Amino acid sequence: LKFTTDALHHVGFSDIPTNQRIVMVVFDMKNNDQVWLKSGGVVSFQPRWKTLFSYVGGKFKVCDNPTPPFVTGPGDCVVRTVTISKPAQDIIINTPWSTAWRTITGCPSEDDSGSTYDSCMTACKHAASAVQYCQYVNIMGQMYDGKIKCVDDYEAKKPAGLTTSQEALWARVWFEKCWGCNPWFTGVGRGYDPSAGVLTGTEWIVRGDVANSRLGPAASTEIYP
């Protein structure tokens, strides 16, 4: 149990779901990068805000196959670009990571906001400062159901006439719902342990839609229960 706790804290999670079987699988990152290079010309990278903005602001490949085991082929992919203005990027980048979530969203809590206005306001303790954040959560709704739809909806559902701060908020909500950048996401390429209040190990963005057999031999161990 201590190993499981330490492992999950290392990647930024403090709660262990005791009703689930947890298996740790370790792949060779070099093999993963070779697969990604062949199909997209990209290698794994640490999720720093500047890197993320550069990645989505260029022509990046988005793939989705909703059928298990979710392995994608050329016909499952499209090329997309997400536009986030430099001033909006700067707001997110220049806000200290330790206070960024509450500063940008106005939500005084890190609880899961769900996908509706009511669930979001409940998570945010009905704070007036979180109203616009929760409105954006409600607009996005279930947009994260499907990677391609998620990317397309960034522009399709974006409210018109956003100010720079509103655009930064819209982008932050999109990264939360579409990329899984939860309230504890630091944007500096490292995880965060909320129980200890410290940065932890390095994080990486890797492809998750390729056949495991292409990644070479893997080592696995059951870590819970």
C-alpha positions as CSV (number, residue, x, y, z in Angstrom):
1,L,0.0,0.0,0.0
2,K,2.8,2.4,0.8
3,F,4.4,1.7,-2.6
4,T,1.0,2.4,-4.3
5,T,0.6,5.6,-2.4
6,D,4.1,6.8,-3.2
7,A,3.7,5.9,-6.9
8,L,0.4,7.7,-7.2
9,H,1.8,10.7,-5.3
10,H,4.7,10.7,-7.7
11,V,2.4,11.4,-10.7
12,G,0.2,13.8,-8.7
13,F,-2.6,11.8,-7.2
14,S,-3.4,11.5,-3.5
15,D,-6.4,9.2,-3.4
16,I,-6.2,5.5,-4.0
17,P,-9.5,3.8,-5.4
18,T,-9.7,0.8,-3.1
19,N,-12.4,-0.9,-5.2
20,Q,-10.2,-1.2,-8.2
21,R,-7.3,-3.5,-9.3
22,I,-4.3,-1.4,-10.1
23,V,-1.6,-2.7,-12.4
24,M,1.6,-0.7,-13.2
25,V,2.9,-1.3,-16.7
26,V,6.2,0.2,-17.8
27,F,7.1,0.6,-21.4
28,D,10.4,1.7,-23.1
29,M,10.0,5.4,-23.8
30,K,12.5,5.2,-26.7
31,N,10.3,2.6,-28.4
32,N,7.3,4.9,-27.8
33,D,9.0,7.8,-29.3
34,Q,10.0,5.8,-32.4
35,V,6.4,4.8,-33.0
36,W,5.2,8.4,-32.6
37,L,8.0,9.7,-34.9
38,K,6.9,7.3,-37.7
39,S,3.3,8.2,-37.5
40,G,3.3,11.9,-36.5
41,G,6.9,13.2,-36.4
42,V,6.7,14.0,-32.7
43,V,8.3,12.5,-29.6
44,S,7.1,12.5,-26.0
45,F,7.4,15.8,-24.2
46,Q,7.0,17.3,-20.7
47,P,3.7,19.2,-20.4
48,R,5.0,22.7,-19.8
49,W,2.5,25.4,-20.7
50,K,4.8,27.0,-23.4
51,T,5.3,23.5,-25.0
52,L,1.6,22.7,-24.9
53,F,0.7,26.1,-26.5
54,S,3.3,25.5,-29.2
55,Y,2.0,22.0,-29.8
56,V,-1.7,22.7,-30.2
57,G,-0.9,26.0,-32.1
58,G,0.9,24.1,-34.8
59,K,-0.6,21.4,-37.1
60,F,-1.0,18.5,-34.7
61,K,-2.5,15.1,-35.4
62,V,-5.6,14.0,-33.4
63,C,-6.7,10.4,-33.5
64,D,-9.7,8.6,-32.1
65,N,-11.0,5.1,-32.3
66,P,-13.8,4.5,-29.8
67,T,-13.7,0.7,-30.2
68,P,-11.5,-1.2,-27.7
69,P,-8.6,-1.6,-27.6
70,F,-8.7,1.9,-29.0
71,V,-5.8,1.4,-31.4
72,T,-5.9,4.0,-34.3
73,G,-4.9,3.8,-37.9
74,P,-4.5,6.5,-40.6
75,G,-8.2,6.7,-41.2
76,D,-8.9,7.6,-37.6
77,C,-6.7,10.7,-37.6
78,V,-7.1,14.3,-38.6
79,V,-4.8,17.4,-38.5
80,R,-6.0,20.3,-36.4
81,T,-4.8,23.6,-35.0
82,V,-6.1,25.4,-31.9
83,T,-5.6,29.1,-31.7
84,I,-4.9,30.7,-28.3
85,S,-3.7,34.3,-28.5
86,K,-0.3,35.2,-27.1
87,P,-1.8,37.6,-24.4
88,A,-4.1,34.8,-23.2
89,Q,-1.2,32.3,-23.1
90,D,0.8,34.8,-21.1
91,I,-1.9,35.0,-18.4
92,I,-1.7,31.3,-17.9
93,I,2.1,31.1,-18.2
94,N,2.8,34.0,-15.9
95,T,0.4,33.1,-13.1
96,P,2.4,31.1,-10.4
97,W,1.4,27.5,-10.7
98,S,0.7,27.2,-7.0
99,T,-2.1,29.7,-7.2
100,A,-3.0,29.5,-10.9
101,W,-6.1,27.3,-10.6
102,R,-8.0,29.5,-8.1
103,T,-6.7,32.7,-9.7
104,I,-7.7,31.9,-13.2
105,T,-10.9,30.0,-12.6
106,G,-12.1,31.8,-9.5
107,C,-13.0,28.5,-8.0
108,P,-12.0,28.2,-4.4
109,S,-11.8,24.4,-4.5
110,E,-10.0,21.7,-6.5
111,D,-12.9,19.3,-6.4
112,D,-14.1,17.8,-9.7
113,S,-16.3,20.3,-11.4
114,G,-18.3,17.8,-13.5
115,S,-19.9,18.8,-16.8
116,T,-22.8,21.0,-15.7
117,Y,-23.2,24.5,-14.2
118,D,-24.9,23.1,-11.1
119,S,-22.2,20.4,-10.5
120,C,-19.5,23.0,-11.0
121,M,-21.0,25.5,-8.7
122,T,-21.4,22.9,-6.0
123,A,-17.8,21.9,-6.4
124,C,-16.8,25.6,-6.2
125,K,-18.9,26.1,-3.1
126,H,-21.2,28.5,-4.9
127,A,-18.6,31.2,-5.0
128,A,-19.6,34.2,-7.1
129,S,-16.1,34.4,-8.5
130,A,-16.6,30.9,-10.1
131,V,-19.8,31.8,-12.1
132,Q,-18.0,32.4,-15.4
133,Y,-15.8,29.3,-15.0
134,C,-18.9,27.2,-14.4
135,Q,-20.7,28.7,-17.3
136,Y,-17.8,27.6,-19.5
137,V,-17.8,24.2,-18.0
138,N,-21.5,23.9,-18.8
139,I,-20.9,25.1,-22.4
140,M,-18.2,22.5,-23.0
141,G,-20.4,19.9,-21.4
142,Q,-19.3,16.5,-22.6
143,M,-17.0,17.8,-25.3
144,Y,-14.2,15.6,-24.0
145,D,-16.1,12.5,-25.2
146,G,-13.9,11.8,-28.2
147,K,-10.6,13.4,-28.9
148,I,-11.4,14.9,-32.4
149,K,-14.7,16.3,-31.2
150,C,-13.0,17.8,-28.2
151,V,-10.5,19.7,-30.3
152,D,-13.1,20.8,-32.9
153,D,-15.4,22.1,-30.1
154,Y,-12.7,24.4,-28.8
155,E,-13.6,26.8,-31.6
156,A,-17.1,25.7,-32.3
157,K,-18.3,26.3,-28.8
158,K,-16.1,29.3,-27.9
159,P,-18.3,32.3,-26.9
160,A,-18.0,35.3,-29.1
161,G,-16.2,38.5,-28.1
162,L,-14.0,37.1,-25.4
163,T,-11.7,39.5,-23.5
164,T,-8.1,38.3,-23.0
165,S,-8.8,37.1,-19.5
166,Q,-11.9,35.3,-20.7
167,E,-10.0,33.6,-23.5
168,A,-7.4,32.4,-20.9
169,L,-10.2,31.0,-18.8
170,W,-11.8,29.3,-21.8
171,A,-8.4,27.8,-22.7
172,R,-7.8,26.6,-19.2
173,V,-11.2,24.9,-19.0
174,W,-10.5,23.2,-22.4
175,F,-7.2,21.9,-21.1
176,E,-8.9,20.6,-18.0
177,K,-11.7,18.8,-19.8
178,C,-10.0,17.8,-23.1
179,W,-6.4,17.1,-21.9
180,G,-7.1,16.0,-18.3
181,C,-5.1,19.0,-16.9
182,N,-6.8,18.9,-13.5
183,P,-6.6,21.6,-10.8
184,W,-3.4,20.2,-9.6
185,F,-1.7,20.4,-13.0
186,T,1.4,22.6,-12.7
187,G,2.3,23.3,-16.3
188,V,6.0,23.1,-15.4
189,G,6.5,19.4,-16.4
190,R,6.3,18.0,-13.0
191,G,3.5,16.5,-10.9
192,Y,2.2,17.8,-7.6
193,D,1.4,16.1,-4.3
194,P,-1.4,18.0,-2.7
195,S,-1.1,16.1,0.6
196,A,2.5,17.3,1.1
197,G,2.2,20.5,-0.9
198,V,5.3,19.8,-3.0
199,L,6.3,19.2,-6.6
200,T,7.0,15.6,-7.4
201,G,8.4,13.7,-10.4
202,T,8.5,14.5,-14.1
203,E,5.4,14.1,-16.3
204,W,5.3,13.2,-20.0
205,I,2.8,13.4,-22.8
206,V,3.0,10.1,-24.8
207,R,0.8,8.4,-27.4
208,G,-1.9,6.1,-25.9
209,D,-3.6,5.0,-29.1
210,V,-1.0,2.5,-30.4
211,A,-0.9,-1.2,-30.0
212,N,1.2,-2.2,-27.0
213,S,3.0,-4.8,-29.1
214,R,4.6,-2.0,-31.1
215,L,6.2,-0.6,-27.9
216,G,8.3,-3.6,-27.3
217,P,8.5,-5.8,-24.2
218,A,6.8,-4.3,-21.1
219,A,7.3,-4.9,-17.4
220,S,4.1,-5.1,-15.2
221,T,3.3,-5.7,-11.6
222,E,0.0,-5.6,-9.7
223,I,0.3,-2.9,-7.1
224,Y,-3.2,-3.0,-5.6
225,P,-4.7,-4.9,-3.9
